[in-house]
Amino acid sequence: KSNLAKDKRYFNASVKNFNQLLNKKIRMVEAMISINDWRNACIMLTIMRRICRPCMNHYLRSALCDLLKWIIQPLLPKTASPP
């Protein structure tokens, strides 16, 4: 029973460390997207897809949506302002 508790603590600590490292990488990719460094962001996203689902992260989704808005905004027709 002692070994099981020890293994469980080790596993939980490992998951916590992994998530902290992953969060730093996710925030870095978010920053890359925000400054339009799409080339490096794409490389990082491709690598990260092997170990997690980056699209499930709020920060990355927000950055990608902002990028999409920035790209399509000039293509949308101008709307008349309300009187």
Biopython code that builds the backbone (N, CA, C, O; Angstrom):
import numpy as np
from Bio.PDB.StructureBuilder import StructureBuilder

atoms = [
    (1, "LYS", "N", (0.822, -1.196, 0.000)),
    (1, "LYS", "CA", (0.000, 0.000, 0.000)),
    (1, "LYS", "C", (0.861, 1.252, 0.000)),
    (1, "LYS", "O", (0.496, 2.257, -0.610)),
    (2, "SER", "N", (1.981, 1.202, 0.667)),
    (2, "SER", "CA", (2.884, 2.350, 0.731)),
    (2, "SER", "C", (3.449, 2.690, -0.647)),
    (2, "SER", "O", (3.557, 3.859, -1.017)),
    (3, "ASN", "N", (3.806, 1.646, -1.401)),
    (3, "ASN", "CA", (4.329, 1.867, -2.752)),
    (3, "ASN", "C", (3.277, 2.468, -3.671)),
    (3, "ASN", "O", (3.589, 3.303, -4.520)),
    (4, "LEU", "N", (2.037, 2.042, -3.501)),
    (4, "LEU", "CA", (0.952, 2.577, -4.319)),
    (4, "LEU", "C", (0.758, 4.071, -4.057)),
    (4, "LEU", "O", (0.597, 4.851, -4.996)),
    (5, "ALA", "N", (0.773, 4.463, -2.805)),
    (5, "ALA", "CA", (0.637, 5.882, -2.454)),
    (5, "ALA", "C", (1.814, 6.685, -2.987)),
    (5, "ALA", "O", (1.651, 7.801, -3.481)),
    (6, "LYS", "N", (3.003, 6.098, -2.879)),
    (6, "LYS", "CA", (4.208, 6.770, -3.383)),
    (6, "LYS", "C", (4.127, 6.937, -4.901)),
    (6, "LYS", "O", (4.448, 8.004, -5.425)),
    (7, "ASP", "N", (3.702, 5.892, -5.607)),
    (7, "ASP", "CA", (3.560, 5.955, -7.053)),
    (7, "ASP", "C", (2.520, 6.997, -7.460)),
    (7, "ASP", "O", (2.709, 7.730, -8.431)),
    (8, "LYS", "N", (1.433, 7.053, -6.716)),
    (8, "LYS", "CA", (0.376, 8.017, -7.015)),
    (8, "LYS", "C", (0.882, 9.448, -6.843)),
    (8, "LYS", "O", (0.601, 10.311, -7.674)),
    (9, "ARG", "N", (1.634, 9.701, -5.754)),
    (9, "ARG", "CA", (2.203, 11.040, -5.529)),
    (9, "ARG", "C", (3.184, 11.397, -6.641)),
    (9, "ARG", "O", (3.191, 12.526, -7.132)),
    (10, "TYR", "N", (4.004, 10.438, -7.031)),
    (10, "TYR", "CA", (4.976, 10.668, -8.111)),
    (10, "TYR", "C", (4.260, 10.979, -9.421)),
    (10, "TYR", "O", (4.644, 11.899, -10.143)),
    (11, "PHE", "N", (3.223, 10.210, -9.720)),
    (11, "PHE", "CA", (2.458, 10.431, -10.946)),
    (11, "PHE", "C", (1.816, 11.817, -10.936)),
    (11, "PHE", "O", (1.905, 12.542, -11.926)),
    (12, "ASN", "N", (1.175, 12.192, -9.837)),
    (12, "ASN", "CA", (0.524, 13.497, -9.742)),
    (12, "ASN", "C", (1.531, 14.630, -9.872)),
    (12, "ASN", "O", (1.247, 15.636, -10.523)),
    (13, "ALA", "N", (2.701, 14.484, -9.265)),
    (13, "ALA", "CA", (3.745, 15.499, -9.380)),
    (13, "ALA", "C", (4.242, 15.598, -10.818)),
    (13, "ALA", "O", (4.496, 16.695, -11.316)),
    (14, "SER", "N", (4.381, 14.463, -11.482)),
    (14, "SER", "CA", (4.834, 14.457, -12.872)),
    (14, "SER", "C", (3.821, 15.143, -13.782)),
    (14, "SER", "O", (4.201, 15.907, -14.670)),
    (15, "VAL", "N", (2.548, 14.877, -13.567)),
    (15, "VAL", "CA", (1.503, 15.508, -14.375)),
    (15, "VAL", "C", (1.500, 17.016, -14.149)),
    (15, "VAL", "O", (1.361, 17.793, -15.094)),
    (16, "LYS", "N", (1.652, 17.419, -12.905)),
    (16, "LYS", "CA", (1.681, 18.854, -12.585)),
    (16, "LYS", "C", (2.864, 19.539, -13.278)),
    (16, "LYS", "O", (2.702, 20.611, -13.862)),
    (17, "ASN", "N", (4.038, 18.935, -13.218)),
    (17, "ASN", "CA", (5.220, 19.496, -13.883)),
    (17, "ASN", "C", (5.022, 19.566, -15.395)),
    (17, "ASN", "O", (5.374, 20.560, -16.031)),
    (18, "PHE", "N", (4.461, 18.510, -15.960)),
    (18, "PHE", "CA", (4.212, 18.483, -17.393)),
    (18, "PHE", "C", (3.266, 19.609, -17.794)),
    (18, "PHE", "O", (3.507, 20.306, -18.779)),
    (19, "ASN", "N", (2.183, 19.787, -17.026)),
    (19, "ASN", "CA", (1.213, 20.833, -17.342)),
    (19, "ASN", "C", (1.816, 22.225, -17.212)),
    (19, "ASN", "O", (1.491, 23.115, -17.999)),
    (20, "GLN", "N", (2.687, 22.423, -16.231)),
    (20, "GLN", "CA", (3.333, 23.725, -16.087)),
    (20, "GLN", "C", (4.247, 24.011, -17.266)),
    (20, "GLN", "O", (4.250, 25.125, -17.791)),
    (21, "LEU", "N", (5.019, 23.028, -17.688)),
    (21, "LEU", "CA", (5.887, 23.209, -18.848)),
    (21, "LEU", "C", (5.064, 23.426, -20.108)),
    (21, "LEU", "O", (5.390, 24.279, -20.933)),
    (22, "LEU", "N", (3.994, 22.648, -20.253)),
    (22, "LEU", "CA", (3.147, 22.763, -21.422)),
    (22, "LEU", "C", (2.484, 24.136, -21.463)),
    (22, "LEU", "O", (2.381, 24.735, -22.534)),
    (23, "ASN", "N", (2.037, 24.644, -20.323)),
    (23, "ASN", "CA", (1.395, 25.946, -20.284)),
    (23, "ASN", "C", (2.356, 27.044, -20.737)),
    (23, "ASN", "O", (1.947, 27.968, -21.439)),
    (24, "LYS", "N", (3.618, 26.953, -20.347)),
    (24, "LYS", "CA", (4.606, 27.936, -20.790)),
    (24, "LYS", "C", (4.768, 27.886, -22.304)),
    (24, "LYS", "O", (4.863, 28.926, -22.955)),
    (25, "LYS", "N", (4.798, 26.699, -22.856)),
    (25, "LYS", "CA", (4.930, 26.561, -24.307)),
    (25, "LYS", "C", (3.680, 27.085, -25.017)),
    (25, "LYS", "O", (3.780, 27.729, -26.061)),
    (26, "ILE", "N", (2.517, 26.810, -24.455)),
    (26, "ILE", "CA", (1.275, 27.286, -25.047)),
    (26, "ILE", "C", (1.245, 28.811, -25.042)),
    (26, "ILE", "O", (0.858, 29.428, -26.035)),
    (27, "ARG", "N", (1.648, 29.417, -23.935)),
    (27, "ARG", "CA", (1.647, 30.877, -23.864)),
    (27, "ARG", "C", (2.666, 31.473, -24.838)),
    (27, "ARG", "O", (2.451, 32.556, -25.382)),
    (28, "MET", "N", (3.784, 30.758, -25.056)),
    (28, "MET", "CA", (4.770, 31.227, -26.015)),
    (28, "MET", "C", (4.188, 31.184, -27.435)),
    (28, "MET", "O", (4.378, 32.119, -28.214)),
    (29, "VAL", "N", (3.489, 30.108, -27.765)),
    (29, "VAL", "CA", (2.866, 30.006, -29.083)),
    (29, "VAL", "C", (1.793, 31.080, -29.236)),
    (29, "VAL", "O", (1.650, 31.668, -30.308)),
    (30, "GLU", "N", (1.050, 31.331, -28.184)),
    (30, "GLU", "CA", (0.046, 32.403, -28.223)),
    (30, "GLU", "C", (0.717, 33.732, -28.541)),
    (30, "GLU", "O", (0.207, 34.504, -29.353)),
    (31, "ALA", "N", (1.850, 34.005, -27.911)),
    (31, "ALA", "CA", (2.580, 35.250, -28.176)),
    (31, "ALA", "C", (3.074, 35.292, -29.620)),
    (31, "ALA", "O", (3.024, 36.343, -30.259)),
    (32, "MET", "N", (3.543, 34.173, -30.134)),
    (32, "MET", "CA", (3.998, 34.125, -31.531)),
    (32, "MET", "C", (2.861, 34.465, -32.482)),
    (32, "MET", "O", (3.051, 35.213, -33.442)),
    (33, "ILE", "N", (1.693, 33.922, -32.220)),
    (33, "ILE", "CA", (0.528, 34.207, -33.064)),
    (33, "ILE", "C", (0.170, 35.684, -32.962)),
    (33, "ILE", "O", (-0.143, 36.325, -33.965)),
    (34, "SER", "N", (0.219, 36.217, -31.754)),
    (34, "SER", "CA", (-0.157, 37.619, -31.531)),
    (34, "SER", "C", (0.761, 38.596, -32.244)),
    (34, "SER", "O", (0.325, 39.678, -32.636)),
    (35, "ILE", "N", (2.026, 38.231, -32.418)),
    (35, "ILE", "CA", (2.952, 39.135, -33.119)),
    (35, "ILE", "C", (3.124, 38.740, -34.592)),
    (35, "ILE", "O", (4.033, 39.206, -35.278)),
    (36, "ASN", "N", (2.237, 37.883, -35.045)),
    (36, "ASN", "CA", (2.218, 37.424, -36.438)),
    (36, "ASN", "C", (3.468, 36.643, -36.842)),
    (36, "ASN", "O", (3.896, 36.711, -37.995)),
    (37, "ASP", "N", (4.044, 35.916, -35.916)),
    (37, "ASP", "CA", (5.154, 35.019, -36.222)),
    (37, "ASP", "C", (4.560, 33.655, -36.535)),
    (37, "ASP", "O", (4.780, 32.678, -35.819)),
    (38, "TRP", "N", (3.804, 33.614, -37.619)),
    (38, "TRP", "CA", (3.038, 32.422, -37.942)),
    (38, "TRP", "C", (3.924, 31.232, -38.276)),
    (38, "TRP", "O", (3.575, 30.092, -37.972)),
    (39, "ARG", "N", (5.052, 31.487, -38.891)),
    (39, "ARG", "CA", (5.941, 30.383, -39.285)),
    (39, "ARG", "C", (6.371, 29.558, -38.071)),
    (39, "ARG", "O", (6.224, 28.335, -38.072)),
    (40, "ASN", "N", (6.897, 30.213, -37.041)),
    (40, "ASN", "CA", (7.346, 29.500, -35.847)),
    (40, "ASN", "C", (6.166, 28.971, -35.034)),
    (40, "ASN", "O", (6.260, 27.896, -34.441)),
    (41, "ALA", "N", (5.074, 29.699, -35.000)),
    (41, "ALA", "CA", (3.891, 29.226, -34.282)),
    (41, "ALA", "C", (3.377, 27.931, -34.910)),
    (41, "ALA", "O", (2.990, 27.005, -34.198)),
    (42, "CYS", "N", (3.372, 27.868, -36.213)),
    (42, "CYS", "CA", (2.905, 26.673, -36.919)),
    (42, "CYS", "C", (3.801, 25.470, -36.603)),
    (42, "CYS", "O", (3.314, 24.357, -36.406)),
    (43, "ILE", "N", (5.094, 25.704, -36.558)),
    (43, "ILE", "CA", (6.034, 24.627, -36.223)),
    (43, "ILE", "C", (5.760, 24.124, -34.804)),
    (43, "ILE", "O", (5.691, 22.919, -34.564)),
    (44, "MET", "N", (5.607, 25.063, -33.872)),
    (44, "MET", "CA", (5.353, 24.683, -32.476)),
    (44, "MET", "C", (4.017, 23.957, -32.330)),
    (44, "MET", "O", (3.922, 22.973, -31.597)),
    (45, "LEU", "N", (2.991, 24.438, -33.021)),
    (45, "LEU", "CA", (1.686, 23.783, -32.939)),
    (45, "LEU", "C", (1.755, 22.359, -33.483)),
    (45, "LEU", "O", (1.133, 21.451, -32.932)),
    (46, "THR", "N", (2.498, 22.165, -34.548)),
    (46, "THR", "CA", (2.654, 20.832, -35.129)),
    (46, "THR", "C", (3.345, 19.894, -34.139)),
    (46, "THR", "O", (2.944, 18.740, -33.991)),
    (47, "ILE", "N", (4.370, 20.386, -33.469)),
    (47, "ILE", "CA", (5.077, 19.574, -32.478)),
    (47, "ILE", "C", (4.171, 19.283, -31.287)),
    (47, "ILE", "O", (4.133, 18.157, -30.790)),
    (48, "MET", "N", (3.443, 20.299, -30.832)),
    (48, "MET", "CA", (2.593, 20.138, -29.652)),
    (48, "MET", "C", (1.435, 19.183, -29.903)),
    (48, "MET", "O", (0.949, 18.540, -28.973)),
    (49, "ARG", "N", (0.992, 19.086, -31.146)),
    (49, "ARG", "CA", (-0.121, 18.178, -31.461)),
    (49, "ARG", "C", (0.221, 16.730, -31.162)),
    (49, "ARG", "O", (-0.675, 15.901, -31.002)),
    (50, "ARG", "N", (1.501, 16.420, -31.085)),
    (50, "ARG", "CA", (1.922, 15.043, -30.773)),
    (50, "ARG", "C", (1.674, 14.687, -29.312)),
    (50, "ARG", "O", (1.505, 13.515, -28.977)),
    (51, "ILE", "N", (1.652, 15.701, -28.436)),
    (51, "ILE", "CA", (1.539, 15.417, -27.001)),
    (51, "ILE", "C", (0.265, 15.965, -26.366)),
    (51, "ILE", "O", (-0.066, 15.585, -25.243)),
    (52, "CYS", "N", (-0.450, 16.840, -27.049)),
    (52, "CYS", "CA", (-1.669, 17.397, -26.468)),
    (52, "CYS", "C", (-2.580, 17.906, -27.589)),
    (52, "CYS", "O", (-2.285, 17.727, -28.771)),
    (53, "ARG", "N", (-3.665, 18.527, -27.210)),
    (53, "ARG", "CA", (-4.590, 19.117, -28.168)),
    (53, "ARG", "C", (-4.549, 20.629, -27.970)),
    (53, "ARG", "O", (-5.319, 21.169, -27.176)),
    (54, "PRO", "N", (-3.660, 21.316, -28.682)),
    (54, "PRO", "CA", (-3.510, 22.759, -28.475)),
    (54, "PRO", "C", (-4.802, 23.541, -28.713)),
    (54, "PRO", "O", (-5.013, 24.587, -28.100)),
    (55, "CYS", "N", (-5.656, 23.049, -29.587)),
    (55, "CYS", "CA", (-6.889, 23.766, -29.905)),
    (55, "CYS", "C", (-7.839, 23.811, -28.713)),
    (55, "CYS", "O", (-8.797, 24.584, -28.720)),
    (56, "MET", "N", (-7.591, 23.002, -27.701)),
    (56, "MET", "CA", (-8.450, 22.997, -26.521)),
    (56, "MET", "C", (-8.073, 24.102, -25.537)),
    (56, "MET", "O", (-8.781, 24.324, -24.554)),
    (57, "ASN", "N", (-6.976, 24.787, -25.792)),
    (57, "ASN", "CA", (-6.521, 25.825, -24.877)),
    (57, "ASN", "C", (-7.162, 27.165, -25.207)),
    (57, "ASN", "O", (-7.168, 27.592, -26.362)),
    (58, "HIS", "N", (-7.700, 27.823, -24.188)),
    (58, "HIS", "CA", (-8.391, 29.102, -24.365)),
    (58, "HIS", "C", (-7.484, 30.168, -24.980)),
    (58, "HIS", "O", (-7.905, 30.897, -25.878)),
    (59, "TYR", "N", (-6.254, 30.260, -24.503)),
    (59, "TYR", "CA", (-5.342, 31.296, -24.992)),
    (59, "TYR", "C", (-5.044, 31.130, -26.476)),
    (59, "TYR", "O", (-5.028, 32.106, -27.225)),
    (60, "LEU", "N", (-4.812, 29.906, -26.893)),
    (60, "LEU", "CA", (-4.522, 29.663, -28.309)),
    (60, "LEU", "C", (-5.747, 29.912, -29.179)),
    (60, "LEU", "O", (-5.640, 30.488, -30.261)),
    (61, "ARG", "N", (-6.897, 29.483, -28.709)),
    (61, "ARG", "CA", (-8.125, 29.739, -29.485)),
    (61, "ARG", "C", (-8.370, 31.232, -29.641)),
    (61, "ARG", "O", (-8.732, 31.697, -30.722)),
    (62, "SER", "N", (-8.177, 31.972, -28.578)),
    (62, "SER", "CA", (-8.384, 33.425, -28.644)),
    (62, "SER", "C", (-7.404, 34.079, -29.606)),
    (62, "SER", "O", (-7.787, 34.934, -30.405)),
    (63, "ALA", "N", (-6.137, 33.678, -29.530)),
    (63, "ALA", "CA", (-5.128, 34.254, -30.422)),
    (63, "ALA", "C", (-5.424, 33.909, -31.883)),
    (63, "ALA", "O", (-5.272, 34.757, -32.762)),
    (64, "LEU", "N", (-5.843, 32.674, -32.144)),
    (64, "LEU", "CA", (-6.172, 32.277, -33.509)),
    (64, "LEU", "C", (-7.411, 33.008, -34.020)),
    (64, "LEU", "O", (-7.465, 33.392, -35.189)),
    (65, "CYS", "N", (-8.393, 33.199, -33.164)),
    (65, "CYS", "CA", (-9.592, 33.953, -33.567)),
    (65, "CYS", "C", (-9.244, 35.405, -33.863)),
    (65, "CYS", "O", (-9.748, 35.980, -34.828)),
    (66, "ASP", "N", (-8.380, 36.003, -33.037)),
    (66, "ASP", "CA", (-7.947, 37.386, -33.287)),
    (66, "ASP", "C", (-7.202, 37.487, -34.614)),
    (66, "ASP", "O", (-7.389, 38.442, -35.368)),
    (67, "LEU", "N", (-6.360, 36.499, -34.895)),
    (67, "LEU", "CA", (-5.636, 36.482, -36.165)),
    (67, "LEU", "C", (-6.609, 36.363, -37.332)),
    (67, "LEU", "O", (-6.467, 37.059, -38.337)),
    (68, "LEU", "N", (-7.578, 35.496, -37.202)),
    (68, "LEU", "CA", (-8.571, 35.326, -38.259)),
    (68, "LEU", "C", (-9.359, 36.612, -38.494)),
    (68, "LEU", "O", (-9.590, 36.997, -39.640)),
    (69, "LYS", "N", (-9.769, 37.271, -37.423)),
    (69, "LYS", "CA", (-10.482, 38.548, -37.553)),
    (69, "LYS", "C", (-9.609, 39.575, -38.268)),
    (69, "LYS", "O", (-10.084, 40.309, -39.135)),
    (70, "TRP", "N", (-8.332, 39.622, -37.900)),
    (70, "TRP", "CA", (-7.406, 40.581, -38.509)),
    (70, "TRP", "C", (-7.253, 40.314, -40.007)),
    (70, "TRP", "O", (-7.131, 41.249, -40.799)),
    (71, "ILE", "N", (-7.261, 39.040, -40.391)),
    (71, "ILE", "CA", (-7.099, 38.681, -41.795)),
    (71, "ILE", "C", (-8.349, 39.004, -42.606)),
    (71, "ILE", "O", (-8.251, 39.541, -43.709)),
    (72, "ILE", "N", (-9.522, 38.681, -42.068)),
    (72, "ILE", "CA", (-10.738, 38.842, -42.875)),
    (72, "ILE", "C", (-11.387, 40.213, -42.749)),
    (72, "ILE", "O", (-12.242, 40.557, -43.564)),
    (73, "GLN", "N", (-11.006, 41.004, -41.752)),
    (73, "GLN", "CA", (-11.625, 42.320, -41.560)),
    (73, "GLN", "C", (-11.567, 43.189, -42.823)),
    (73, "GLN", "O", (-12.583, 43.789, -43.175)),
    (74, "PRO", "N", (-10.435, 43.283, -43.517)),
    (74, "PRO", "CA", (-10.391, 44.114, -44.724)),
    (74, "PRO", "C", (-11.274, 43.577, -45.864)),
    (74, "PRO", "O", (-11.645, 44.327, -46.767)),
    (75, "LEU", "N", (-11.601, 42.300, -45.820)),
    (75, "LEU", "CA", (-12.411, 41.703, -46.885)),
    (75, "LEU", "C", (-13.911, 41.890, -46.671)),
    (75, "LEU", "O", (-14.696, 41.753, -47.609)),
    (76, "LEU", "N", (-14.305, 42.200, -45.448)),
    (76, "LEU", "CA", (-15.723, 42.366, -45.144)),
    (76, "LEU", "C", (-16.215, 43.737, -45.614)),
    (76, "LEU", "O", (-15.480, 44.723, -45.550)),
    (77, "PRO", "N", (-17.458, 43.790, -46.083)),
    (77, "PRO", "CA", (-17.977, 45.094, -46.503)),
    (77, "PRO", "C", (-18.145, 46.016, -45.299)),
    (77, "PRO", "O", (-18.437, 45.573, -44.188)),
    (78, "LYS", "N", (-17.955, 47.291, -45.548)),
    (78, "LYS", "CA", (-18.123, 48.278, -44.484)),
    (78, "LYS", "C", (-19.602, 48.375, -44.157)),
    (78, "LYS", "O", (-20.440, 48.455, -45.055)),
    (79, "THR", "N", (-19.915, 48.369, -42.893)),
    (79, "THR", "CA", (-21.323, 48.502, -42.493)),
    (79, "THR", "C", (-21.589, 49.951, -42.139)),
    (79, "THR", "O", (-20.736, 50.653, -41.595)),
    (80, "ALA", "N", (-22.808, 50.377, -42.466)),
    (80, "ALA", "CA", (-23.185, 51.750, -42.174)),
    (80, "ALA", "C", (-23.356, 51.902, -40.677)),
    (80, "ALA", "O", (-23.911, 51.030, -40.009)),
    (81, "SER", "N", (-22.875, 53.015, -40.162)),
    (81, "SER", "CA", (-23.055, 53.250, -38.723)),
    (81, "SER", "C", (-24.489, 53.663, -38.445)),
    (81, "SER", "O", (-25.110, 54.324, -39.277)),
    (82, "PRO", "N", (-25.021, 53.292, -37.304)),
    (82, "PRO", "CA", (-26.422, 53.622, -36.987)),
    (82, "PRO", "C", (-26.612, 55.118, -36.877)),
    (82, "PRO", "O", (-25.700, 55.827, -36.452)),
    (83, "PRO", "N", (-27.782, 55.612, -37.252)),
    (83, "PRO", "CA", (-28.012, 57.083, -37.226)),
    (83, "PRO", "C", (-28.003, 57.661, -35.846)),
    (83, "PRO", "O", (-28.181, 58.868, -35.681)),
]
sb = StructureBuilder()
sb.init_structure("model")
sb.init_model(0)
sb.init_chain("A")
sb.init_seg("    ")
for serial, (resi, resn, name, xyz) in enumerate(atoms, 1):
    if name == "N":
        sb.init_residue(resn, " ", resi, " ")
    sb.init_atom(name, np.array(xyz, "f"), 0.0, 1.0, " ", f" {name:<3s}", serial, name[0])
structure = sb.get_structure()
